[in-house]
Amino acid sequence: MGGLDLSYTKIGDFQMLLNKCIMSIQINVLNMSQKDLKQKAIQLRMQGMSYSQIKENIKISKGTLSLWLREYPLPEEKIKALRGNNPKRIERFRNTMAAKKEERLRISYKKVAQDIGVLSNRDMLIAGFFLYWGEGSKTAAATTALTNTNPTMLIFFIRWLKLLGVKKSDMRVKLHLYSDMDIEKTKTWWSKKLGIPLGQFRKSYIKETSQSSAVYKGYFRYGTCTVIYDNVTLLNYILMGLKYLGAEVEGRKNTKD
């Protein structure tokens, strides 16, 4: 019997042919679209736009734009205008970098807080010895003292002395200040920070200077502070503690070697 052969094989072949035709049409449309987009990108580039600006207009990735526009570099003056002399761009960059840094520090702080945990008295004792090893006075005959511009460092030193049995009322404070500072205001600031009354402050050393020749940054604007305790027995204990720690460090090193 004549007519079309509608067998499964013939229908399958027809469907494949139809799919190929549809795919070919889609590819041609896509190629035409890409060609139009490329032309548009080139036009925008010729107007002096950056990749970011072009990307906002035609929604093409920077990777594709770099391929399309590699033969269309911007003049040096335009690059400087886009990169170096754009206040908004600079501000965005600074804010982005600051946010990234803050996030890195937050992660580091969280990790170190987990690693250290709550400080025990033994932790404080050992930490104090190492602090004194690096920053403490070791030349005076009977004086235990620590000098710093950072009040937090000195607050820790005071806590360490108390751990060693020293009463806060027996500690003394001496300041190294500059003549152009507000001396009384600065002394009060240190007194409040350390929790030590002004009656326990010794006469401050005042260095002659002028505001025009000195720039005070951070805690330096409050001068330098020394917390003092006069007692030969305690000093000997601390110095022998440092000797012991030194032997421990050397011993561990020799064992490892």
N, C-alpha and C positions, 0 to 999 in steps of 0.2 A: 504494500500500500504506500502511495507517494506522500509527500509533505515533509515537515520538519521532524528530525530525529530527536525526541525529547528524552533520550536515555540519560541515566545518571552521569555518565562520562561527559556527554556533550554539555549538559547543564553545568557541570563542574568547570569545564574549560571556559565556558562563557563567563562564569562568575570570576574566574581568575583574570580574564581579559578585562572585565569591567573594573576590577580592583586596581589593575595596572594603570588603566586610563585615569581613574580618580586620583591615584597617587601621583601620576605625571602632572595632572592639572594642579594639584596641591604644591608640588615642588616648583612648578613654574610661577605660581602665585607668590610662594615664599621667596623665590629668587628675585622676582620683581620687587617685592616689599623690601628685601634686604638691600637691593640696588638703590631704591629710593631713599632708604634710611642712610645709606652710605653717602649718597649725594648731599643729603641734608646735613649730615655730620661734617662733611667737607666745607659746606657753605658756612656753617657756624664757626668752624675752625678758622676759616679765612676772615671771619669777623673778630677774631682775637679771643675766642672763648677757650677756657680750660676744659680738660676732660670732665671734671666734675660739673661744670656748667652745661656742657653738651649732654651729659648723662641725664641731667634733670629735664632736658627738653625732649629727648627721643627715647629714654629708657633703655639704653644699650649699655652693657657692661664696659668697664674701663679696659678690660683685656681686649675686647673686640675693637674698641676705639683705638687702642694703641696699634693694632694691626692696620686698620683703615687709614690712620692719620700719620703713620710714621714718616711719610714723605712731605708732611705739612707741619714742620716745627714752628713754634711761635718765635717771634723776634726776641732778642735778649731783653729789650726794654719792657716788653709785655710780660715776660717771665718775672722780672723784678717787681713789676706792678702787682702781679698776682700773688707772688710769694712774700716778697720782703716789705712792700709798702702798703699792705692791706691791713688796717687796724683790726677789722672784724675777724679776719682770718687768724691774725696773731693772737687775739684774745681767745678765740675758739680753741686754738692749739694749746695755749697756756692752760686753759680750763680743763681740756681733755687730759693733758699730761699731769696736771695737779690731781685730777680725779683718779687716774691710774696709779699714781704714787700713793695716794691716800688708801686705795684699796689694797695695794701691796703691803703697806705698813699695817693695815688692819688685820690682814691674814697672818703676818709675822707676829704681831702682838698676841693674837689669839693662840697661836702655836706655842710661843714662848711662855705664855701664862699657863698653858696646860702642862708644859714640860717642867716648869719651876714649881708651880703650886703655891701653897702657903708656906712662908718662911718660918722655920722653927728657931728656937733660941740657939741651937748648935749652928744652924745655917748663918744666923746673924753673927755669931762669934767668929766663925771662919771668914766670912765676908769682911768683917771689920779688920781682921789681921791683914788681909790682902790689900784693903784700902789703905791702911796705915803703912804697909810696905811700900806702896807706890807714892803716897801723898803726905804721910805724916812726918813730923819733925823727929830727927834721930840724933841731932848733935848737942842739944841742951842736956845739962847734967841731970836734971830732975824734972823736966817739963814734958808732958804729953800734950801735943798740939797738932791741929790740922787747919790748914789755910786753904780757902777756896772762894770763888765768886758765886758758886751755886748753893743756895740755901738748903736744897734737898740733900746735897752731899753732907752738909754740916748737921742737918737734922738726924741723918743716919748715924753720924759720928757721935752725937749726943746720946742717942739710943744705945749705941755700942758701949759708951762709957758707963751708962747706967747699968747695962748688963754685967759690966765688970765690977759693979759695986760702988760707983761714984755717984754721989748726990748731985743733983742739978744745981743746988744752991752753992756748991763748992766750985763750980766751973766759972771761968772768966772769959770775957770776950774783948778782943782788940780789933779795931777797924783801921784799914789803910784807905784814906779818902783823898779827894782832890779839892783844892781851895775854892773852885767855882761850883762845887756841889752845895746843896742845902744840907749842911752838916747835921743839924738837929733832926730834920725830917728823915735823913738817911739812917741815923742811929735808931730812931723810933721804928723804922721799917724793919731793920735787922732784929730789934728786940721782939717785935710781934711775930716775925717769921720763926725765930728760934725758941720763943717762949721763955726767954731769959730777961729779967728786969734790967733796966738801965743802970741800977745800982751795982750790978756785977760787971759793968763795962769799964775797962781801963781807958786811960787817956788815948784818944785816937791819934794816929800819925797822919798829918795833913801835908800833902805834897802841893807845892805851889805850881799852879798851871792856869791856863786860860781856856775858855770854851772854844775859842777860835783854833787852838792848837790840839784839842783833844776831842776824839769821837768815841762816845760810850755806846756800845751795843750790847743787847741782852742784859745779863746780870751785871756787866761791868759798870753800868750806870749807877750801881749801888756800892761801888768800890770792892775791896777785898776784906774778908772777915776771917779771923782766927779764933777758934775755940780752944781754950787752954785749961789744963788741970796740972797743978804742981804737986807731984808726989813721986819720989824716987822709986819706991817699991813697985808702984804700978808701971812706971816706965821700964824698969828691969824685967817685969813680967812680960810686957809687950815685946821688948827686944829679944827675949829668949823665945817667945812664941814665933817671932820671925825667923830666928835661927832654926827652930824645930821644923817649920814649914819648908825652909830652904833645904834642910837635910832630907826631908820627905820627897821633895821635888827631885833632888839629885839622886836619891836612892832609887826612885821609880825610873829615872832616866838610865841609870847604870844597869838596873835589872833588865830594862827593855833592850839596851845595847848588848 
